[in-house]
Amino acid sequence: MPLPQPGRLTAPVVWSGLSTNVRGGLLMLASAFFFSVMATLIRYLGQTLPTLEMAFFRAAFQAVVLLPFAVMAVRRDPSALFTRRLGLHGIRLGLTVVTVMTGFYALVNLPLATAISISFSRALFVTLLAVVVLREVVGPHRWSAVAIGFLGVLVILRPWTGGQVDLAMVAGLISAAAVAGMSICVRLLSSTEGTMVMMLYSSALMSVILAVPAAFMWVTPDAVTLLLVLAMGGSAVVGQFLLISAYRHAEPSAVAPMNYTQLLWVTALGFVLFGEFPGPAIWTGAALIIGAALYTLHRERQRGRIRHASEPPAE
């Protein structure tokens, strides 16, 4: 069989020649980049646009992008968007609204690296909720990892400094907990619902819910700001698509660590655009949180119970 000639090796051939875990890892790296761009744009736009308005734009953009695909799906199968689990979708929708509102508030009011470091604590909350909601049995190794991870959260929050905790840090922690709750909902819904149903329901309904309150504090963006808003929404959709694709290509435990490269991206972007650079406490706390999350993934892989829920679900 003749070898491919130099210079004529196409991208698809190179891509198909990679292992599934390598492909998944590259997709996750790209996803982390786009989510970092989204976070940076939220931080920048939050100086002029209300949080509610940005959250509305974020949800509406995703709904508009998904709508043509939903129409095609219904044409092929009239029951494609049908669900018998509206109650669970409603719970997930409520958690999504909490996630977006508190997460955006944290991104706007905290240094980027600090907000992203706190968001990584979602993996710790997933373990706690899995015990309470799914009745999973967690051994001493995973409980130790959770304890170390929350120690990292305390190192970042530093409640012993000045006697009070920054409200934006609390908002970031609430957002992480809500993301964990969404992950549990996705785990329960995934047995009967497709990705399109879960993504479209949350984005479309959240657009409707946020439209009225956003209108009361609406700030009409100029042309440049509108382009940045569209870039924020586009980055979110692309990042989510790449995240889902990464998990379809590879084992979750192989690709999940790549998502933590967000911290490197936002540190670089925060330094260049806003003159921010995390101090020792942020690096230490982030290391403890990420280390605890990675150890949890390692233990789950050893026990053959790898889950997707340690990462943000489709929104």
VENGI-V847690 format. One record per residue. N is the residue number from 1. RES is the residue in one letter. SS is DSSP state (H for helix, E for strand, C for the rest). Layout:
n = {N;N}
res = {RES;RES}
ss = {SS;SS}
//
This chain:
n = {1;2;3;4;5;6;7;8;9;10;11;12;13;14;15;16;17;18;19;20;21;22;23;24;25;26;27;28;29;30;31;32;33;34;35;36;37;38;39;40;41;42;43;44;45;46;47;48;49;50;51;52;53;54;55;56;57;58;59;60;61;62;63;64;65;66;67;68;69;70;71;72;73;74;75;76;77;78;79;80;81;82;83;84;85;86;87;88;89;90;91;92;93;94;95;96;97;98;99;100;101;102;103;104;105;106;107;108;109;110;111;112;113;114;115;116;117;118;119;120;121;122;123;124;125;126;127;128;129;130;131;132;133;134;135;136;137;138;139;140;141;142;143;144;145;146;147;148;149;150;151;152;153;154;155;156;157;158;159;160;161;162;163;164;165;166;167;168;169;170;171;172;173;174;175;176;177;178;179;180;181;182;183;184;185;186;187;188;189;190;191;192;193;194;195;196;197;198;199;200;201;202;203;204;205;206;207;208;209;210;211;212;213;214;215;216;217;218;219;220;221;222;223;224;225;226;227;228;229;230;231;232;233;234;235;236;237;238;239;240;241;242;243;244;245;246;247;248;249;250;251;252;253;254;255;256;257;258;259;260;261;262;263;264;265;266;267;268;269;270;271;272;273;274;275;276;277;278;279;280;281;282;283;284;285;286;287;288;289;290;291;292;293;294;295;296;297;298;299;300;301;302;303;304;305;306;307;308;309;310;311;312;313;314;315}
res = {M;P;L;P;Q;P;G;R;L;T;A;P;V;V;W;S;G;L;S;T;N;V;R;G;G;L;L;M;L;A;S;A;F;F;F;S;V;M;A;T;L;I;R;Y;L;G;Q;T;L;P;T;L;E;M;A;F;F;R;A;A;F;Q;A;V;V;L;L;P;F;A;V;M;A;V;R;R;D;P;S;A;L;F;T;R;R;L;G;L;H;G;I;R;L;G;L;T;V;V;T;V;M;T;G;F;Y;A;L;V;N;L;P;L;A;T;A;I;S;I;S;F;S;R;A;L;F;V;T;L;L;A;V;V;V;L;R;E;V;V;G;P;H;R;W;S;A;V;A;I;G;F;L;G;V;L;V;I;L;R;P;W;T;G;G;Q;V;D;L;A;M;V;A;G;L;I;S;A;A;A;V;A;G;M;S;I;C;V;R;L;L;S;S;T;E;G;T;M;V;M;M;L;Y;S;S;A;L;M;S;V;I;L;A;V;P;A;A;F;M;W;V;T;P;D;A;V;T;L;L;L;V;L;A;M;G;G;S;A;V;V;G;Q;F;L;L;I;S;A;Y;R;H;A;E;P;S;A;V;A;P;M;N;Y;T;Q;L;L;W;V;T;A;L;G;F;V;L;F;G;E;F;P;G;P;A;I;W;T;G;A;A;L;I;I;G;A;A;L;Y;T;L;H;R;E;R;Q;R;G;R;I;R;H;A;S;E;P;P;A;E}
ss = {C;C;C;C;C;C;C;C;C;C;H;H;H;H;H;H;C;C;C;H;H;H;H;H;H;H;H;H;H;H;H;H;H;H;H;H;H;H;H;H;H;H;H;H;H;C;C;C;C;C;H;H;H;H;H;H;H;H;H;H;H;H;H;H;H;H;H;H;H;H;H;H;H;H;H;H;C;C;C;C;C;C;C;C;C;H;H;H;H;H;H;H;H;H;H;H;H;H;H;H;H;H;H;H;H;H;H;H;H;C;C;H;H;H;H;H;H;H;H;C;C;H;H;H;H;H;H;H;H;H;H;H;H;C;C;C;C;C;C;H;H;H;H;H;H;H;H;H;H;H;H;H;H;H;H;H;H;C;C;C;C;C;C;C;C;C;H;H;H;H;H;H;H;H;H;H;H;H;H;H;H;H;H;H;H;H;H;H;H;C;C;C;C;C;H;H;H;H;H;H;H;H;H;H;H;H;H;H;H;H;H;H;H;H;H;H;C;C;C;C;C;C;H;H;H;H;H;H;H;H;H;H;H;H;H;H;H;H;H;H;H;H;H;H;H;H;H;H;H;C;C;H;H;H;H;H;H;H;H;H;H;H;H;H;H;H;H;H;H;H;H;H;H;H;C;C;C;C;C;H;H;H;H;H;H;H;H;H;H;H;H;H;H;H;H;H;H;H;H;H;H;H;C;C;C;C;C;C;C;C;C;C;C;C;C}
//
